[in-house]
Amino acid sequence: MSYNKTEHYNEDVTNRLIEHYRSSIELLGEDAQREGLQKTPERIAKAMQYLTHGYTMDAHEILNSAKFHESYSEMVIVKDIELYSMCEHHMLPFFGKAHIAYIPNGTITGLSKLARVVDCFARRLQVQERMTHQILDVIQETLNPLGVAVVIEAKHLCMMMRGVQKQNSVTTTSAFSGQFEKNETRSEFLRLITADLY
C-alpha cells in the first residue's frame, strides 16, 4: 500500500504558482529539474496557500459562531497564543505570542475563538502593527465589550536572517480600547500576562 496524503487546494491557483516558483528557482541560478527540486515548486505553491489561508476566513463570523449572553463583567484573558505569520515586506516568517483580554458587556465568546481570530489575521501577508489593531478592532466590533487589550511579542526573520541580522531582538506591539485605556486596568492586564500563575 502506498502512502497517500490528501490535501485540498485551489487547483488553478496551485498550477499558476508552480510555474512562477519554478521560474524563480531557475532565475536564482538553480536547476529546477534536478531531483531535489522537481517537486519544490508544487510544495511551495501549497505551503504558501496554507500560510496565507487567513484571507479565506472571516474574523467576525468566528466570534459570532460562539457568542453567549453572560453577566460576567471582569477581565477575560487568553495569553501566550502562538502565532506564525509572513512579513509582507520580505515574505519571511515572523512568529511569537499574542495576549488578548476583554471586559464583557453582557456577551462573551468561546475562548478558542480568540485564538482563531489571531490565526485569521496572522495567516496573511502582514505587519505586526496592523495585525495588533485588526485583532482589537474585530473583538470590539463583534462583542461590544467594555474594553479590549492586545499585546503581541514576535521575532522577525527579516531582522534575524538578513539586513541587520540581530538574533535576539523581539518586537512588542500593543493596542487598547475602552476600560484598558485607563492606567489601572491596563497595568493589571500587563501584570497578569507577565505573571506565572499556572
ABEGO torsion letter per residue (X at the ends): XBBBBBBBBBAAAAAAAAAAAAAAAAAAGBBAABAAAAAAAAAAAAAAAAAAAAAABBAAAAAAABBBBBABABBBBBBGBBBBBBBAAAGBBBBEBBBBBBBBBGBBBBAAAAAAAAAAAABBBBBAAAAAAAAAAAAAAAAGBAEBBBBBBBBBAAAAABEAGBAABBBBBBBBBEAAABAAAAAAAAAAAABBAX
